Amino acid sequence: MELTKSQISELFSTFLSSGGSFNTLVEAMLNALSLHERSLFVESYDGEQCNGFRPRRWQSQGLCFELRIPRTRSGAFRPMILGILKEQEEEHTALFHELYVRGLTCKDIGEFANASMAYNIVNCKLAYSPTLAGRPSMLGSCIHLSSVSWCFISMPPT
């Protein structure tokens, strides 16, 4: 089925005006793009098979998106959206690190993130975590001070 841009726009408008949420629309689009990307990947590689989904939560601009990331049997598939999310997280980590190095307290950084980036940082703490060294954290944004890894730990939204 081939839809024009105006037909797609009308579909989105109808969905949103009938009570559909913006989150649902964005989640559906990102999930559909990842699913299509996986189908192209599986077609390109002989012997590759689909292998379900894994959940991924993404917070941006004060919104929380629950994504279903498609997997393949070999684990070689990685949707483009994950690369975008990783780059965004790395940029935030670098910014938080720079703010901390320049003398801002954890409280200041949390207030900045809440106000300017619509982050939901609550009970911000700076904690050393050897188990999280060099890896992204589901708990918050990690920063690296010389050879020591520190994490801004925040309470996830409910």
C-alpha positions as CSV (number, residue, x, y, z in Angstrom):
1,M,0.0,0.0,0.0
2,E,1.5,3.3,-1.1
3,L,0.4,6.4,0.9
4,T,1.1,10.0,0.1
5,K,2.5,12.4,2.6
6,S,-0.8,14.1,3.0
7,Q,-2.6,10.8,3.7
8,I,0.0,9.9,6.3
9,S,-0.4,13.4,7.9
10,E,-4.1,12.9,7.9
11,L,-3.8,9.5,9.6
12,F,-1.5,11.0,12.3
13,S,-3.9,13.9,12.8
14,T,-6.9,11.6,13.1
15,F,-5.1,9.4,15.6
16,L,-4.0,12.3,17.8
17,S,-7.4,14.1,17.7
18,S,-9.2,10.9,18.6
19,G,-7.4,10.6,21.9
20,G,-4.2,8.8,20.8
21,S,-1.1,9.9,22.7
22,F,2.0,11.4,21.1
23,N,4.1,8.7,23.0
24,T,2.1,5.9,21.4
25,L,2.6,7.4,17.9
26,V,6.4,7.8,18.3
27,E,6.8,4.4,19.9
28,A,4.8,2.8,17.1
29,M,6.9,4.6,14.4
30,L,10.2,3.7,16.0
31,N,9.2,0.1,16.6
32,A,8.0,-0.2,13.0
33,L,11.2,1.3,11.6
34,S,13.3,-1.1,13.7
35,L,11.2,-4.1,12.7
36,H,11.5,-3.2,9.0
37,E,15.3,-2.7,9.4
38,R,15.6,-6.2,10.9
39,S,13.6,-7.7,8.1
40,L,16.0,-6.2,5.6
41,F,18.9,-7.4,7.6
42,V,17.6,-11.0,7.8
43,E,17.0,-11.0,4.0
44,S,20.6,-9.9,3.4
45,Y,22.3,-12.6,5.4
46,D,21.8,-16.3,4.7
47,G,20.9,-18.4,7.8
48,E,20.0,-15.3,9.9
49,Q,16.7,-15.6,11.8
50,C,14.5,-13.3,13.8
51,N,14.7,-13.9,17.5
52,G,12.1,-11.8,19.3
53,F,12.4,-8.5,21.0
54,R,14.0,-6.9,24.0
55,P,12.6,-3.8,25.9
56,R,14.4,-0.5,25.9
57,R,13.3,2.6,27.7
58,W,14.3,6.0,26.3
59,Q,13.7,9.3,27.9
60,S,13.8,12.5,25.9
61,Q,12.4,16.0,26.3
62,G,10.5,15.0,29.4
63,L,8.8,12.0,27.7
64,C,9.4,8.3,28.3
65,F,9.2,5.9,25.4
66,E,9.0,2.1,25.8
67,L,10.6,0.5,22.7
68,R,10.6,-3.1,21.5
69,I,14.1,-3.6,20.0
70,P,14.1,-6.5,17.5
71,R,16.8,-9.2,17.9
72,T,18.3,-11.8,15.6
73,R,19.5,-15.3,16.4
74,S,23.2,-14.4,16.0
75,G,22.9,-11.1,17.8
76,A,24.6,-9.2,14.9
77,F,21.6,-6.9,14.2
78,R,21.6,-3.5,15.8
79,P,18.9,-1.0,14.7
80,M,19.9,2.5,13.7
81,I,17.8,4.0,16.6
82,L,20.1,2.4,19.2
83,G,23.1,4.2,17.6
84,I,21.2,7.5,17.9
85,L,20.3,6.9,21.5
86,K,23.9,5.9,22.4
87,E,25.2,9.1,20.8
88,Q,22.7,11.2,22.7
89,E,23.7,9.5,26.0
90,E,27.4,10.0,25.3
91,E,26.7,13.7,24.6
92,H,24.9,14.1,27.9
93,T,27.6,12.2,29.8
94,A,30.3,14.5,28.3
95,L,28.2,17.6,29.2
96,F,27.6,16.4,32.8
97,H,31.3,15.7,33.2
98,E,32.3,19.1,31.9
99,L,29.9,20.8,34.3
100,Y,31.2,18.8,37.2
101,V,34.8,19.5,36.4
102,R,34.0,23.2,36.2
103,G,32.8,23.1,39.8
104,L,29.0,22.6,39.6
105,T,27.6,20.4,42.4
106,C,25.5,17.3,41.7
107,K,22.5,19.4,42.8
108,D,23.4,22.1,40.3
109,I,23.8,19.6,37.5
110,G,20.5,17.9,38.4
111,E,18.7,21.3,38.4
112,F,20.3,22.2,35.1
113,A,19.3,18.9,33.5
114,N,15.7,19.2,34.8
115,A,15.3,22.7,33.6
116,S,17.1,22.7,30.2
117,M,16.9,19.2,29.0
118,A,13.7,18.0,30.5
119,Y,15.5,15.2,32.4
120,N,13.8,13.7,35.4
121,I,16.7,13.7,37.8
122,V,15.6,13.2,41.4
123,N,17.8,12.6,44.4
124,C,20.9,13.1,42.4
125,K,24.0,11.6,44.0
126,L,27.6,11.2,42.8
127,A,28.7,7.7,43.5
128,Y,31.7,5.6,42.6
129,S,30.7,2.4,41.0
130,P,33.4,-0.1,39.8
131,T,30.8,-2.4,38.3
132,L,29.6,0.4,36.0
133,A,33.0,1.6,35.0
134,G,33.1,2.3,31.3
135,R,29.6,1.1,30.6
136,P,26.3,3.0,30.2
137,S,24.1,2.7,33.2
138,M,20.4,2.2,33.5
139,L,20.6,4.2,36.7
140,G,21.8,7.4,35.3
141,S,24.6,9.1,33.4
142,C,28.1,8.0,34.1
143,I,31.1,10.4,34.0
144,H,34.7,9.5,34.0
145,L,37.3,11.4,36.0
146,S,40.8,10.3,35.0
147,S,40.7,6.5,35.7
148,V,37.8,6.6,38.0
149,S,34.2,6.2,36.9
150,W,31.4,8.1,38.7
151,C,27.7,8.0,38.1
152,F,24.9,10.4,38.5
153,I,22.3,8.2,39.9
154,S,18.7,9.2,39.4
155,M,15.4,7.7,40.3
156,P,13.6,6.6,37.1
157,P,10.1,8.1,36.6
158,T,7.2,6.0,37.6
